[in-house]
Amino acid sequence: MKPLILALLCTVALAGCSSEYIISTTSGELIATDNKPKLDEDTGMYLFEDDEGREQAIPASSVKQIMER
């Protein structure tokens, strides 16, 4: 019984750590990311990893909305 409870708690904890985000651009494009995009104040760009794990950047002026899925 205790191993089952421990396994469930670990699963819930891991599921709560990762979220998928959708970036909506002013041109109507939707970009899926595994982690919350971070705004680089110096460059004015949002930095994120795309769904293939590549580092990407998009100008903050092109971002309409960031939604957590």
Residue, then its C-alpha position, 0 to 999 in steps of 0.5 A: m500500500k505504501p509503495l502505491i501511495l508513494a508512486l502516486l505522490c511522485t507522479v502528481a509532483l512531476a506532473g505539476c512541474s511541467s506545463e505547456y504554453i502557447i504563444s499567440t503572435t500578432s500575425g495569428e501564428l500559434i507556437a507551442t512550448d514546453n516551458k514558460p517563455k522568458l522575456d530578455e529585457d536587454t534584447g526585448m525578445y521572448l526566449f523559449e524552446d520549441d516542441e523539437g527542443r531548439e532554442q528560439a526567440i521572438p520579439a516581444s512586439s510580435v507576441k499578442q498573448i502567452m497562454e498556459r495549456 
